[in-house]
Amino acid sequence: MSADVKESLFRRIEERRDELVALTRDLIRIPTVNPPGDAYTDCAEFIGRRLAARGFQLEYVRAEGAPGDSDRYPRTNVIARIEGRRPGPCVHFNGHIDVVPAGRGWTVDPFEGVVKDGRVYGRGACDMKGGIAASIIAVEAILEEGIPFGGALEISGTVDEESGGYGGVGHLARLGYFSRPRVDHVIIPEPLNVDRVCIGHRGVWWAEIETKGRTAHGSMPFLGNCAVRHMGAVLHRIETDLIPRLASKRTAMPVVPEGARQSTLNVNAIHGGQPEDREGLPSPVVPDSCRMVIDRRYLIEEDPDAVKAEIVGILDDLRRERPGFDYELREVLAFLPTMTDADAPVVRAVEAAIETVLGRPAVQVVSPGTYDQKHIVRVGHLKDCIAYGPGILDLAHQPDEYVGIDDMVHSAQVMALATLDLLGGR
């Protein structure tokens, strides 16, 4: 690509700065909150209408039967494709449209798309509606410049990434949308910072532990068997035994931030006794059940079976040692760690584009949490996949989440240049 063509492409994207901001705000204003899966169809159709007007062919695919899918909350995905002037590879930009609930602590309306101080604020601004907007602007700029390319360009808006991706990329991967020969290179605009190429993620194992007991009158707890106290014993073992051992496990994976270069365990939820949505005062009853969901993140150097055995070992020890202790263990979800080859074509193309646009070398990183690369690699068997997009990872899921406008512009320039490199555009 000549320097003049490159400069013209970059200038076109810069001139569309206001449009990029407006698109990001429009996406934020569609409250695609997961759970339960609000406004998925509205957002998918919004993206679809825009891309159809630019010549893309559209498909809407509902993941019927996926977790959470219903007529009230359909899991609607959109896939848009436009063909080049000759045969060649396909570059696919995949963005998840779902966002986590806003939560408390905001100083601005989380679904207004407030613009101030060079930033766009809102739930999903960085994770990852700013990235979706940047990828759309990047592809549209290529088309408007009239740069001839071979192969095809695809953009998808998919659902449920925040809850495992089963109704989104997982479903589409099973249908062949993320496999060769249809697709060759995938870029997921997750917020990993504008100068980073994310080549993979740690593994994850979620499990629900239920401790069992027996009810009795709360004034005579000695006649019952308290499941909450049993869960307290589980938590004590995790806190005093397992977590210190996890802290000693380190990885060679370039995981960011630094604290995630070790194994971790989080207690996602815990509940015991009477339902929390009751009205009035509770009755005096010894709880016969307590449930806890754990979120174990592990390293590529660890054996997944050993990860599960750590928890089972604690529970079995307590069953032997603690009178009346019994439990059930249910796996909620499990994904293996994954890493794209550091010299894969999509990695090289995005790294070269970062250095051209930003004037400094790219940094390869691994995400502390999983994202939809897991389905593309494991189900679609497509390994040329990375995450690259604007936004600061630490802001995801936080109050006053934002994405920098300069970062969106720069990332769109990187995406456009890398795309043409992968397609052989001239």
N, C-alpha and C positions, 0 to 999 in steps of 0.2 A: 504494500500500500504506500502510495507516495505521501510525502510530508504534507502536501497541499490538501489531499483528500482527508488525511487524518485531522489536520487542523480545522477543516470545514466541518467534519463530524463532531469534533469537540465543541466547536463554536455553536453548532446547532443545538446541542444538548444544553449548553450554558444559557442560550437564549430562551430555552423552554423551562427555565428555573421556576417561574411563577406557575406554569402549568403542572410541573412536577409537585409543587407544594399543594396546589388545588386538588390534584388527583389523590395525594396522600390524605388530605383532609376529608375528601369525599369517602374514601375507604374507611377511615376512622369513624365517620358518622353513621356507618352501617354497623350496628352493635352485634357483631357475630360472636356472642358470648358462649363459651363452652366450659362447663355444662350450662344449659341443656343442649345448645346448638341453635341459638336464635339467628334468624335472618340469613342463614346460609344461602338459600336460593336467591334472595335479593342481591347478595353480594356477588354470587357467581354470575347472575344475569347482568349485573352492572359491568363487570369485567368483560363479559361476552359481547355486550352491545358495543362497547368501545372498540374491541378488537375486530369485530365483524365489520365495522365501518371502515376499517383500514385494510380489508381484504382477507382476513383470516377466516378459515372454515372452522365451525364450532361443533363441539359435542358436549352435551350435558349428561353426566353419568351419575345416577343415584345409587348409592351403596345400600340397596335394600337388604335387610337382614343384619346389617352391621350393628354393633353395640350403639344404642341410642337412636337408631333410625326409626322414624315413625312418620305418619302422615302429618303430624303437627310439627315435627322436627326432622324433615328429610335431609339426608346426608348428600347434598347436591354438589358435585364437582364440575368444573368447566375445563375443557381442553381446547386450545385454539392452535391452529397450524396454518402456516403459509409456505408454499413451495418456492424454491429458488428457480433460477433460469436453466439449470442443468442438474443432473443427478449428483449426489454427494451426501455428506453426513448430515445429521440432524442435531442441532443444539436446542436443549429444552431448559427453560427457566420454570422452576416449580416453587410456588409460594403458598403457604397455608393461610387461609383467610380467617381461621378461628382465633379468638383471643381469650385469655383467662378473665374471670370476673374482675371488675374494677377494684373492689375492696375499699378500705377506708384510707384516709390521710391525704386525699388529693386537695390541691389548692386551686385547680382549674376543673372545669367540666371534663370528665374523662372521655366523653364521646362527642366533643365539639370540634376537636382539631384546632386548638388554640395555637396561634403563631405569635411568638415573641422571642426576642434576643437571638434570632437566627436559628430557631428551633421550631419544630411542630410537636405539640404535646397531645397526648391522648393514649388511651389503652390500645395497644397494638401499634403505636407509632414506630417503635424500633422492632418489635417482635410481632409481625414483620411486614406491616402494611407499607412502611416507607421503602422496604426492599422490593416489594411487589411493584410499587409505583416506579421505582428506579429501573427495574427490568423492562417494564412496559415502555417507558420513555426511551430506553436504550435501543430496543428493537424498532420502535417507530422511527427513531432518528436514522437508523440504517436504511429503512425503506424510503424515507423522505429524501435522503441523499441520492437515492437511485444507484447505490453501489451494487454491482452485479455479484451474486454469490451462487454457489451450487448447494444442493441439499435442501434443507428445510429449517424453519424456525418454529418452535413451539413454546407456548406459555400456558401454564395451568394454574388454576386457583383451586386448592384442595382443602378438605375439612379435617377436623379432629386430630391434628398433629399434637395438640396439647394433651390429648388423652390417649395417645398411642398410635394414632394415624390409621386405625383399622378401616374406618369408613372413607378415608381419603387415599393417600398414596399406597397404603397397604392393599386396598381394594383394587385400585387401578393397576398396580404391579401384577396382581394375580391375573388380570385380564390382558396383560401384555403391553400396556402403555409405556412401561419403562424397561423395555428389552430391545435388543437388536433383533431385526434390522430396522425397527421403527425409529429408535433413538440411539445416539452414539455418545453424547456428552450431556451431563446434567449439572446445572448450577442452581443451588438453593439459596436465595438471598436472606439467610438468617443473619442476625446482628452480631457479627464476630469482629467488628471494627473494620474500617475502610482499608487498612493496609495489611490485613491478615487473610490468608487462605486456610480454611478449615478442612482438614483432610479426613476427619473421622470423629468418633466419640467413644466415651467409656461404655462399658456394659451396664445393664440395669436389671435388677430383680426386685419386683414388688411382691410382697406376700402379706396375707392376712393371718394373724395368729389369733385364735380364740381360746381363752382359758375357760374351763367349765367349773361349775359349782353346784350348790343346792340351795334352794330358797328356804328361808325361815323368818320368824319375826325379828325385826331389827333390835328389839329389846333383849333378845336371846340369841345373839349371833353364834354362840357355841353350839347351837342345834343345827346350824346350817354350814355351808361351805362357801366362803366368799371368793367369787371369781376375780374381783378387782384386786384383792390382796395377792392372789396368785399372779396376776399380771404385774403387780408391783415387784414380785420376785424376778419375773422375766426381765423387766426393765433394769433392775439392779444388776443382773448378770451382764446384760448388754452394756451398761454404763461402766461397770468396773472391770469386766473381762474382755468383751469383744472390741469395743471402741478403741481402747489402748492398743490392741493388736492390729487393728486396721490402720492406725496412724503410722505404724512401722512399715507398711507396705507401700512402696514407691514404684513409679513407672518411668520407663524411658520415653513414653508417649509425650509429645509436647503439649500437655493439657494446660489450659488456662481457666481460671487464675491459679496461682501457685498452690493454694490450699487444696485444689482438686487433683493434684498429682499423687495423692494417696487414695486409698480406698475410703469410702464414707458410708455412713448409715444415718438415715433420717427417720424419725417417727412422723409419718404423714398424718395419722389420725388415731384417736383412741376413744372408746366409748364403753361404758359399763353401766349396768343397772337399768333404771326406768328411762323411757324415751324422753328426749329433751324437749319435744314439742307439746308436752302435756300442759294443761292449765291447772292452776292451784298448787297446793303443796304436795310434795312426794309422800308416798306411803312408806311405812317402816318395814322394808323388806331387804333381806340379804340377797345381793345380786348373784344370779346363777350363770351369768355369761359376761365376758368382757372381751372386746375385739380391738385389735391394734393392727394398723397397716404400716409396714416398714418399707422403706425405699433404700435399697442397697445398690450403690454404684461401685463397679469394680473395674479392674485394669486388664489390659490385654494379656498380661503375664499370669493372670489368675485362672484357675480351672473353675468353670461355672458350677460343676457338681460340688466342688469344695466350698464355694460360696454358700450354697444351700445347706451343706452339711454343718457349717458353723452354727447356724440357727437351730437346726434339728438337734445337734449335740447339746446345746443349752437346754432345750425343751425336754429331751430325754433324761438328762441329768436331774432336772427338777422333778420329773415324774418319779424317778427312783428315790430322790432324797426328801421330797416334800409331801407330807400326808395329804391325801385328797386331791393332789394336783393331777389334772388331765387337760388335754389340749387337742385342737385340730389346727392343721396348717394348710392353707389354700393359696396356691400360686395365682397372683392377679395378672402379671405380665412378666415377660422375660425377653431381653434382647442382648445378643452378643456384642462385644466391642467390635468396632470396624475401623479400618484405616485404608484409605486410597494410597496407592503407590506414590511416593514423593515426586517421582518423575513422570507421572501420568500426563497425557496430553492436556487435559483440562487444567491441571495444576500449573504446568509450564506456561500455558496461554494466559491464565489470570495473573500469575506472578509477573510475567513480562509486561502486561498491561498496567499493573499497579506501579511498576517502576517507571514506566513512561508517563503516566498521569501524575503521580505524586512525587516523582524524582527521588525516590528512596526504595531500597529493596523490600520486597514483601517478606512477611514472617509466616511460617507454617505453624498452625496450632491444631489442637484437638479440643473438641467441646467437652465440658464437664458433664453435660446431659445429652441424652439421645435426641435425634431429630430424624426427619424422614429418609435420610440416607440409608438407614437400616433396612427399609423395605426395598429400596432400589437395588441395593447390593445383594441382600439375602434372597429376595423373592424374584426380582427382575434380573438378577445375575449380571447387572451392569455395574462395572467397577469404576468407570471413569466419571466419578461424581464427587462434587465438593460442595461446601457451603461458603458463600461469599456475599456480603451485603453491608449496607450502612447500618449504623447504630452501635451502641455500646452494650455488650453482653450483660454487664452488671445491672443495667436499667430494666431489663426484661422482668415483667410481672411486678414491678415496683410502683408505688404511687408516683404521680407526676412523671411517668415514662415519657421520653421524648426521643426524637431523631434530629440530628443536625442537618440543616438544609445544604450546607457546603458538602457534607459527607454524602448526601444523596446525589448531588450533581456529580461529584467525583466518582462515586461507585457506578453511576450510569455510564460515564465515560469508559471506565474500566470494563464494564460488561459489554459495551458495544465493540470495543477494540478486541477483546478476547474472543468474542463471537465471530468476528470477521477472520481472525487468525485461525480458529477451529474450522470454519467453513471454507477457508481458502479464498476469501473475498478479495477482489482487486479493484 
